[in-house]
Amino acid sequence: MIFTSLSLLPQLVLMLAALVLLTSFALLSQARLVSAIHVFAWQGALVAAVTVVVAMTSHSHHLYFSGALTLLLKALLIPWMLHRLTRRLELDRHVESLGRPALTMMAAVALVVFSYWLVLPMIQQEQIFTRNIIAISLAVLLIGLLTMVFRQQAVIQVLGFMSMENGLFLAAVSATSGMPMVVELGVAFDVLVAMVLFGVFFFQIRESIDSLDVDRLNRLTETLEDGK
Amino acid sequence: MDHFLNAGPWGLALLQALLYAALGPLLVGWIRKVKARLQNRRGAPIIQPYRDLWKLFAKEARVAHTASPVFRSAPYIVFVATWLAAATIPLVATNLPTAAIADLIALVGLLALARFFLALAGMDVGTAFGGMGASREMLVSALAEPAMLVAVFTLAMTAHSTNLASVVDYHLNSGLVLRPSFLFALGGLLLVALAETGRIPVDNPATHLELTMIHEAMLLEYSGRHLGMMEWAAQIKLVLYGTLIVNIFFPWGIAQSLTPVALGVALAAIVIKLLILGAALAVGETVLAKMRLFRAPAFLNLSLLLSLLGLLSHIILEVGA
C-alpha cells in the first residue's frame, strides 16, 4: 500500500487509530487515578471519532448510531460513573507508583510489534487500510491486558478491561464496518452492567481488605499473627 | 542582498548561516518579552540579548588559575560546532550548496561534539557546580539523543533520505498528507528540543542561584567574551531546534528556487513561524513548573516512547503492504 495514494478520510482513520494506541500507552503508565479515567474518556472519544469517519468513508449509516452510542457510553457515562465511584471511595487523590515504568513501556512496544507480526499473513480486505488497523486494535487489546496484569489498583484494572473492549470495537468497526446493531447494543449494555457490577465489587473489596490494592488479596491473614 | 545574490548560491549559504547567528538573540529576546507580558511585567526590550552580548564581548575575560587550555578553547569549539550544525539546516532555501552536508546524523553528531566540550569545560576548573552541571547535562543528553535519533529515523524512512533538504523537499512535494508517524515524531522532537535547549520542564534558563541548574552551572566560571560565545551558542541552538521543527513539519513557504521574491517570502515565513513557536514556548513555560531532576528521565522516556510509536506507526500504518 502506498500511504499517499489514500484520500484524506482513510488517512484520518489511520491517524485516529494511532492516537487510540497512544492513549493505551498513557493508560498503562498514568500514575494518577483521576487522570487515568480522563485518558480512558479520551480513548472512548477517539474510538467514536474513528467510527464516524469510517461511516463517512463507507457510507454505512448505522455506524453513525454506534459512533454516537460509543461517545455517550465510553466517553461520557462510564468515565462519569468511575469518577463518582472514586470520589465516594475517597480515591480521587490516589497516586500509584509504577514499579518499572521504562520496562513496562518496552513490554508494551514489544506487544505492538508482536501484534503486527500476527496480522502479517492476513490477506487484504476490500478496504485497503483494514489489516493495519487490525494490528493496532490487537495491540490496544493486548496493552489493555498488560494494564490489568501490571497495575495493582482495582479501578485501573477495570480501565484496562474497558480499553480491551475498545480495541475489539475498533477492530470490528474498521474490519467489517461494524457489527449488526443488535450485537452492538448487547455489547454496550453488557459493558454498562459490568461497570455497575465492578462498582459493587469495589465496595466489597474495600470492606474486606480496607484497600483497593488487589495485591493484598494474595496475603494470608496469618502473616499478621507471625509478626506478633 | 543584491551583492550576495550576485555571489551565487555559496553567498546565499553564507548569508543563511549569518542569519542563524543574527536570529538567535532575537528569538530569545522575543520569548523573554512574551513571558514578561504574560506575567504582567513590561519586560526588557526585544533587542536586550544583543546588548548583553555586546557588553560581554567588550569585557575582559578572566580565567581561573586551575584552568587548562580546554577551558579556554571550549567556547570557540562549542560556538563553531553549534553554528556549523545550524548552518546545515535549511532556513530559507532548500537547494543551497550546504544541502550536501545537511545530514541528520551529522547534525546530531555536531551537537554531541558541542555538548562534549561544554561538559569538559564545566568539569575543567574543578568547582562543585561545574561538575554537577556536567554530570546532569550528560544524564539528560544520554536519554535525549536516542529519542532524537529515532524521531529523525522516522522522518528519514518516510523521505528515503537522511538529508534534511530532501526531507523538506519531499514533504513539500507530497502536499497535505496526514501521517500518524509525523505527529508522533513531532511530539517526540518537541520534548527532546525542550530538554536539549534547557527550557523549563527540564532546566530553567532564568536561574543562576538554584541547586537545580544544569546549563548555567557549567558556565559559572566563564566571563567576558568566553561567556558571550557560550551564551550566543545556546541562543543559536534554540533557533536550530526551532527551525528544525517548523521547517520539517510545517515546511510551507520555504524557497525551492533562488529568486529574490521566493527568498523574501521564505524569510518572512520562517520569521513568522519562529515567532509563533517562541510565543507557544513562552506560554508553555509560564503554565508549567520545572520538574525535579529525577523526573527528567521519565520525561525523556516519554519522548523516546513517542518517537518509537512514530517509527512503529510508520511501519505498520504507512508502509505495511
Interface residues (C-beta under 8 A of the other chain):
Chain A: M1 F3 T4 L8 Q11 L12 L14 M15 A17 A18 L19 L21 L22 F25 P101 A102 M105 V109 V112 V113 Y116 F129 R131 N132 I133 A135 I136
Chain B: S174 L176 V177 L178 R179 P180 S181 L183 F184 P297 A298 N301 L305 L306 L308 L309 L312 S313 I315 I316 L317 E318 V319 G320 A321
